[in-house]
């Protein structure tokens, strides 16, 4: 079966960043693009390097991965329809993480130098780049602050709210998302077993639906209501296992 092939021109036209380019500029930039197919998980850019390409994720995904000498591991997934990454393309600083492809995956890779050249004299295009970078800044800032503000269950609800926001769109309300238990565990929730327990608890409350290999957020409003409600105090348990009301 022939798989659909990405159309670089159509991808550029659908992106708000490139909408201000003239037809000729758009065709020249599309002509510099290359189509990448990965059958295996592949390292795209190593930490400490500057990316050579801005990649549109046509299928599969890109993981932003941080590893440590102590075998620590954390990853932020990006899925089809996103660009990896605007900050990598326009920042003069090297990456502080690795970029890995999923398996399988198909990308349209535009050379960063050509993108910078094409957009350099278009203030509105650069403003749109700032908007895209701002989306991820808001996501990461909110996520960082949630660690001190919430316990594990509400922190997971907050993560799902961030991921399903219009700005981020990692997940979409009412639709299965490619976010898996493994992805969630890599956000600092511990083992997949712990994540599974948290997800089951949220499903029992009607806040999410668990599908094979995915999580569905049926209602963002329901998540927001749960976040806003005060968490009931935990009841202490005496040695004879009888609950003791808190003072």
Secondary structure, DSSP 8 states (H G I E B T S, - for coil): -------HHHHHHTSTTTTTS-HHHHHHHHHT-EEEEESS--EEE-TTS--SEEEEEEESEEEEEEE-TT--EEEEEEETT-EE-HHHHH-SS--SSEEEE-SSEEEEEEEHHHHHHHHTT-HHHHHHHHHHHHHHHHHHHHHHHHHHHS-HHHHHHHHHHHHTSTTT-SS-TTSEES--HHHHIIIII-SHHHHHHHHHHHHHTTS-EEETTEEE-S-HHHHHHHHHS------EE-TTS-EE---
